[in-house]
Amino acid sequence: MSTTEPSETPPEPPLHDLLGPADIRELAAALGVRPTKQRGQNFVIDANTVRRIVRTAGVRPDDVVVEVGPGLGSLTLALLETADRVVAVEIDDVLAGALPSTIAARMPARADRFALVHSDAMHVTELPGPPPTALVANLPYNVAVPVLLTMLERFPTIERTLVMVQAEVADRLAARPGNKVYGVPSVKANWYAEVKRAGSIGRNVFWPAPNVDSGLVSLVRRTEPIKTTATKAEVFAVVDAAFAQRRKTLRAALSGWAGSAPAAEAALVAAGVSPQARGESLTVEEFARIAENKGAGA
């Protein structure tokens, strides 16, 4: 009679049944859903990809995760495997109506850990349950930056963020001063967080497959806010002015903001920034110093 040696390590608990390509298409067909370009809908159909996103996001068992644009629920289910709670914000009427049923059918033991907010993320000012600690989302390409910045502003308890966006947008968000794609999204995201690229995602994990590549961006909120006497609105006004005419020197680009070119030069000199510099060479801290010195020399 043969005997089997006991295993040294217990087997891992079985993973939940996440959505695959056939599941996504069946759900979409049952709901009469056709992904629309207007809302930038591209559904993730690969379970390995959504689990990779959750791992890269560093989602912990005590996290309260907010997800924007859950769609049919691919990433939502993967988040529920790990997080304590998941709050999904969905604007689409049909998708919002179907998501709770998908969660209940696929992950009944975790259904009470899920909450849905049927709304435009740009209009959400509060979320149900405990404050969110993380934001993880496959953001629609056409609204990715404003949604990201709005969520970071309105929910200061969000410590860690991982978003999947168009590769070009990912590059802009994570760009450093001096990079040719460094601009308004780079500076504003850096106001809130340390930002870096966290990977690339191929086109074949989506349905329908987009015409562009996607990238992951990690944002870890600053433990200490930028030290400045200027308000966020004042700093962002300088940023917007500097990049509205990015080919111009800051002396020229900020003339409207300051009231005149000489006034802009005075603010720049007082901030320790060369009037001949361009916005793409400045850090968020330097933009803050310029905002502080508006009216210098008046």
C-alpha positions, 0 to 999 in steps of 0.5 A: 500500500502506498502512502503519501507524504504530507505536504510541508506547506498547506495549499493556498485557499482557492481563488475566486472565480473572476470574470474572463473573456467569455463571462464579460461578453455574456454579461454585456450581451445580457445587459445589451451593453456595447462599450462606448467611445464617449465614455472611454469604455474598454473592459478588462477581460483578463483575471491575471491583469486585474490581480496584478493591478491589485498586487501593484496597488499594494491593497491590504486586508484592512483597506477601504478601496474606492474604484471609479468606473468599475464597468462590468466588475472585473477589477471590482471582484479582484479588489474584493478578494483582498480589501476590507471594503470596496466602494465603486462609483459608476455613472452608467445606468445599466452597469450600475444596476447590474454590478451588485448582482454580479458581486452577489453571484460571484462572491456572495461571502463578500457582497456585504463588503461592497457598496455602489455609488451611482454617480459621475465621479466628478460630482461625488463629495462623500462616500458611504462607510469608512473613509477610503484609504486607497483608490484603484481604477481603470480610468476612462481615457477621456476624463482620467486626469480631472477624475484623479485630481478631483478624487485626491482633493476631495478624499484626503484619506486616500493614501495610495492610488494606482490608476490604469490610464492611456500610456501617454497620460501615464507618461505625463502624470509621472514626468519630472521637470525638464521632460518634454511631456512634463506639464499641468497634470504632472505638477498638479498630481505632484502637489498631492503625491509622489508619482511614478510609472508602475508598469505597462498594460497591453491592448489584448487584455481589453474588450474592445481592444483600444488603439493605444497602450495603457500604463499604470501610475502609482501615487503615494500621498505626501505625508507632509503637504507642500510648505507654502503660504499660498493656497492650492488654487493660487498655486494651480493658477500659476501652473495653468498660466505657465503652461497655457503658453509653454513655449514662452518664457515665464516672464511672458507666460505669467504676464497675464497672471501677474498683471504685466510682464514686469510684475511677473518678473518681480514675482519670479525674481523674488521666488528665486526663479529665472524670468527666462525659464519655462514652466516645464523646468519648474518643480511644484515647490517653485510654482508655490514660491511664485504664487507666494510672491505675486505682487512682489515689488509693487 
